[in-house]
Amino acid sequence: GTLNCSSLSRVLVEWPVFDTLHTVEMMHELTRLWMLAGGGNLSLASALYTEAISLLKDKALSGSGDPVDVEGVSATSSMVEYVTRAEQVSNYLQLVGQKVPALEIALEAIEICDKHAPVLADTALLGTLCATATGGIADAWSSVSRKTHSEAVRLGERAVKIFAPLGRQYDELRGKALGYVAWATVKQEDYDRGVSLYAEALDTLRAAHVTGETLADCVENSGHLYRRLGQYSECLERYRESLRVRTSAFGPDHVRTACSYKNVAMGLKYAYKHQATREEQLAMLTEAVECITRACKIRDEGMGKNRTRAHVDNDMRDGYIAMLEREKARG
């Protein structure tokens, strides 16, 4: 039938309908339909949601509402509603491109919950909100870091500070946030602080027994920093560790593993000139060619969606092969 903009607007701005239909997938579909129906000004719903969250926050801080049971602990109904809505609205604002406001709402709600309803720290209610905030950090940074890395650092440091007192179960999120702060700090060319922050991030993630892409990504980014610093042996070791983590998590034929093979090849290319003997130099370049060839093969034949994430192409591989041939020709 004909799309009705008024009806779709009502879905987006009235809580009862929002409750019935709210999922990330449904919100994507509703927003798409609303745009098709001519409701292109998404700022209307965003403004209403933001104002509603502000009112719910004031109500939660007043302590009003009846006690309700949340996974075996008691909290006021107003605080529970505020935390629930903050997670939903943060998701929505991320969806419509308002990345920084989305993150600010989520972080403020976590901070208020920790101060005024600490009993919720072990509940899935707060855990879901923290996970939304962590995902929002990277999204927010992608929108601000191009303009000002200091804003990216501010957002990340605030997240780290908020996650710190929540307990060990949130160490993975804290470690990820530390990694984001380190990344933005490096973009500001504050390399010494970047080294310190990456060390803290990795210590936090390892202490929490975090593996998979979260650990691999942080290790890999720290390798990029050591490459900038000209510390090529340390850089190469970080790239090798990232490869080991991704191979363990995804298998040897996954597109993310291909990305690590490409980085190991790059680390070998930078490190080979600093080896003591000619044999060691040629061995490193030979391994680099093997790694980049492996990355290309996985890109073409391996597992995982969006194979462009391997960030490798045949021209890159051919360049490594040519480099090895030149070095061999030198004798």
GIHUZI-V129739 format. One record per residue. N is the residue number from 1. RES is the residue in one letter. SS is DSSP state (helix for helix, strand for strand, loop for the rest). PSI is psi in whole degrees, 0 to 359 (* if undefined). NEAR is the number of other C-alpha atoms within 10 Angstrom. Layout:
N,RES,SS,PSI,NEAR / N,RES,SS,PSI,NEAR
This chain:
1,G,loop,181,3 / 2,T,loop,134,5 / 3,L,loop,134,12 / 4,N,loop,113,14 / 5,C,helix,321,17 / 6,S,helix,316,12 / 7,S,helix,318,11 / 8,L,helix,324,17 / 9,S,helix,320,18 / 10,R,helix,321,14 / 11,V,helix,320,22 / 12,L,helix,333,24 / 13,V,helix,358,17 / 14,E,loop,127,13 / 15,W,helix,314,15 / 16,P,helix,317,12 / 17,V,helix,322,12 / 18,F,helix,314,16 / 19,D,helix,319,12 / 20,T,helix,323,9 / 21,L,helix,356,15 / 22,H,loop,111,18 / 23,T,loop,161,14 / 24,V,helix,319,13 / 25,E,helix,318,9 / 26,M,helix,322,12 / 27,M,helix,324,19 / 28,H,helix,315,15 / 29,E,helix,318,12 / 30,L,helix,318,18 / 31,T,helix,319,21 / 32,R,helix,314,13 / 33,L,helix,321,17 / 34,W,helix,319,23 / 35,M,helix,317,15 / 36,L,helix,328,13 / 37,A,loop,0,17 / 38,G,loop,3,12 / 39,G,loop,57,17 / 40,G,loop,343,14 / 41,N,loop,85,10 / 42,L,loop,347,16 / 43,S,helix,337,12 / 44,L,helix,304,13 / 45,A,helix,320,19 / 46,S,helix,316,21 / 47,A,helix,319,13 / 48,L,helix,317,14 / 49,Y,helix,317,23 / 50,T,helix,318,18 / 51,E,helix,319,12 / 52,A,helix,320,17 / 53,I,helix,321,21 / 54,S,helix,318,15 / 55,L,helix,318,12 / 56,L,helix,325,20 / 57,K,helix,313,21 / 58,D,helix,320,14 / 59,K,helix,318,17 / 60,A,helix,319,23 / 61,L,helix,337,15 / 62,S,helix,345,11 / 63,G,loop,12,16 / 64,S,loop,164,13 / 65,G,loop,156,15 / 66,D,loop,154,10 / 67,P,strand,138,15 / 68,V,strand,152,15 / 69,D,strand,128,11 / 70,V,strand,100,16 / 71,E,loop,41,11 / 72,G,loop,359,10 / 73,V,strand,158,12 / 74,S,strand,134,15 / 75,A,strand,162,20 / 76,T,strand,148,17 / 77,S,helix,327,18 / 78,S,helix,322,22 / 79,M,helix,318,28 / 80,V,helix,316,24 / 81,E,helix,319,16 / 82,Y,helix,313,24 / 83,V,helix,318,26 / 84,T,helix,312,16 / 85,R,helix,324,22 / 86,A,helix,319,29 / 87,E,helix,317,25 / 88,Q,helix,315,21 / 89,V,helix,323,20 / 90,S,helix,317,28 / 91,N,helix,315,24 / 92,Y,helix,314,24 / 93,L,helix,324,24 / 94,Q,helix,318,19 / 95,L,helix,320,15 / 96,V,loop,11,16 / 97,G,loop,3,14 / 98,Q,loop,73,18 / 99,K,helix,313,23 / 100,V,helix,312,22 / 101,P,helix,323,18 / 102,A,helix,314,29 / 103,L,helix,318,29 / 104,E,helix,319,19 / 105,I,helix,315,20 / 106,A,helix,314,26 / 107,L,helix,319,27 / 108,E,helix,320,18 / 109,A,helix,321,25 / 110,I,helix,316,26 / 111,E,helix,315,19 / 112,I,helix,319,18 / 113,C,helix,319,21 / 114,D,helix,322,18 / 115,K,helix,323,11 / 116,H,helix,345,14 / 117,A,loop,60,19 / 118,P,helix,342,16 / 119,V,helix,343,16 / 120,L,helix,358,23 / 121,A,helix,327,18 / 122,D,helix,9,15 / 123,T,loop,155,13 / 124,A,helix,335,12 / 125,L,helix,309,16 / 126,L,helix,325,23 / 127,G,helix,319,17 / 128,T,helix,318,14 / 129,L,helix,319,22 / 130,C,helix,320,23 / 131,A,helix,320,15 / 132,T,helix,318,21 / 133,A,helix,318,28 / 134,T,helix,315,24 / 135,G,helix,327,16 / 136,G,helix,338,24 / 137,I,helix,309,24 / 138,A,helix,319,19 / 139,D,helix,317,18 / 140,A,helix,319,24 / 141,W,helix,326,24 / 142,S,helix,336,14 / 143,S,helix,339,15 / 144,V,helix,334,16 / 145,S,loop,333,17 / 146,R,loop,337,10 / 147,K,loop,312,11 / 148,T,loop,115,14 / 149,H,helix,336,19 / 150,S,helix,326,16 / 151,E,helix,322,16 / 152,A,helix,317,26 / 153,V,helix,318,22 / 154,R,helix,314,12 / 155,L,helix,315,23 / 156,G,helix,317,27 / 157,E,helix,324,18 / 158,R,helix,318,16 / 159,A,helix,316,29 / 160,V,helix,315,21 / 161,K,helix,321,14 / 162,I,helix,321,18 / 163,F,helix,332,25 / 164,A,helix,313,14 / 165,P,loop,4,15 / 166,L,loop,346,19 / 167,G,loop,164,10 / 168,R,helix,334,14 / 169,Q,helix,346,13 / 170,Y,helix,13,18 / 171,D,helix,327,23 / 172,E,helix,316,25 / 173,L,helix,320,24 / 174,R,helix,319,26 / 175,G,helix,319,29 / 176,K,helix,317,27 / 177,A,helix,320,26 / 178,L,helix,321,28 / 179,G,helix,321,29 / 180,Y,helix,319,28 / 181,V,helix,318,30 / 182,A,helix,316,30 / 183,W,helix,313,26 / 184,A,helix,325,23 / 185,T,helix,320,21 / 186,V,helix,322,22 / 187,K,helix,333,19 / 188,Q,loop,0,15 / 189,E,loop,26,13 / 190,D,loop,78,12 / 191,Y,helix,323,18 / 192,D,helix,316,12 / 193,R,helix,326,14 / 194,G,helix,317,24 / 195,V,helix,315,20 / 196,S,helix,316,11 / 197,L,helix,320,22 / 198,Y,helix,322,25 / 199,A,helix,317,18 / 200,E,helix,319,16 / 201,A,helix,314,27 / 202,L,helix,321,23 / 203,D,helix,318,13 / 204,T,helix,315,20 / 205,L,helix,318,23 / 206,R,helix,322,15 / 207,A,helix,330,13 / 208,A,loop,6,15 / 209,H,loop,38,11 / 210,V,loop,136,16 / 211,T,loop,202,16 / 212,G,helix,204,15 / 213,E,helix,326,17 / 214,T,helix,311,18 / 215,L,helix,316,23 / 216,A,helix,318,27 / 217,D,helix,317,20 / 218,C,helix,317,25 / 219,V,helix,315,25 / 220,E,helix,315,25 / 221,N,helix,325,21 / 222,S,helix,327,27 / 223,G,helix,320,29 / 224,H,helix,321,23 / 225,L,helix,314,23 / 226,Y,helix,330,20 / 227,R,helix,317,19 / 228,R,helix,326,14 / 229,L,loop,355,14 / 230,G,loop,13,13 / 231,Q,loop,79,15 / 232,Y,helix,331,21 / 233,S,helix,316,19 / 234,E,helix,319,19 / 235,C,helix,312,28 / 236,L,helix,319,25 / 237,E,helix,322,17 / 238,R,helix,317,24 / 239,Y,helix,321,30 / 240,R,helix,319,22 / 241,E,helix,317,18 / 242,S,helix,321,28 / 243,L,helix,317,25 / 244,R,helix,318,18 / 245,V,helix,315,22 / 246,R,helix,323,27 / 247,T,helix,319,20 / 248,S,helix,322,13 / 249,A,helix,319,16 / 250,F,helix,345,16 / 251,G,loop,167,15 / 252,P,loop,350,19 / 253,D,loop,27,18 / 254,H,strand,151,22 / 255,V,helix,326,29 / 256,R,helix,326,31 / 257,T,helix,324,31 / 258,A,helix,320,31 / 259,C,helix,320,27 / 260,S,helix,322,28 / 261,Y,helix,318,31 / 262,K,helix,318,28 / 263,N,helix,322,29 / 264,V,helix,318,27 / 265,A,helix,317,29 / 266,M,helix,317,21 / 267,G,helix,320,25 / 268,L,helix,322,26 / 269,K,helix,320,22 / 270,Y,helix,329,19 / 271,A,helix,338,21 / 272,Y,helix,326,20 / 273,K,helix,343,15 / 274,H,helix,9,11 / 275,Q,loop,153,13 / 276,A,loop,325,9 / 277,T,loop,159,11 / 278,R,helix,323,14 / 279,E,helix,318,9 / 280,E,helix,321,14 / 281,Q,helix,312,19 / 282,L,helix,325,18 / 283,A,helix,320,14 / 284,M,helix,316,22 / 285,L,helix,324,26 / 286,T,helix,316,19 / 287,E,helix,323,16 / 288,A,helix,316,26 / 289,V,helix,319,25 / 290,E,helix,319,17 / 291,C,helix,315,23 / 292,I,helix,327,29 / 293,T,helix,320,24 / 294,R,helix,318,20 / 295,A,helix,317,31 / 296,C,helix,321,23 / 297,K,helix,317,15 / 298,I,helix,319,23 / 299,R,helix,320,26 / 300,D,helix,329,13 / 301,E,helix,349,13 / 302,G,loop,192,19 / 303,M,strand,161,18 / 304,G,loop,142,16 / 305,K,loop,163,10 / 306,N,loop,66,10 / 307,R,helix,347,19 / 308,T,helix,342,13 / 309,R,helix,352,13 / 310,A,helix,337,23 / 311,H,loop,45,17 / 312,V,loop,146,20 / 313,D,loop,171,15 / 314,N,helix,328,13 / 315,D,helix,322,9 / 316,M,helix,314,15 / 317,R,helix,314,22 / 318,D,helix,326,14 / 319,G,helix,321,13 / 320,Y,helix,318,23 / 321,I,helix,316,18 / 322,A,helix,321,12 / 323,M,helix,316,16 / 324,L,helix,317,21 / 325,E,helix,321,14 / 326,R,helix,317,11 / 327,E,helix,322,13 / 328,K,helix,322,12 / 329,A,helix,334,8 / 330,R,loop,340,6 / 331,G,loop,*,6
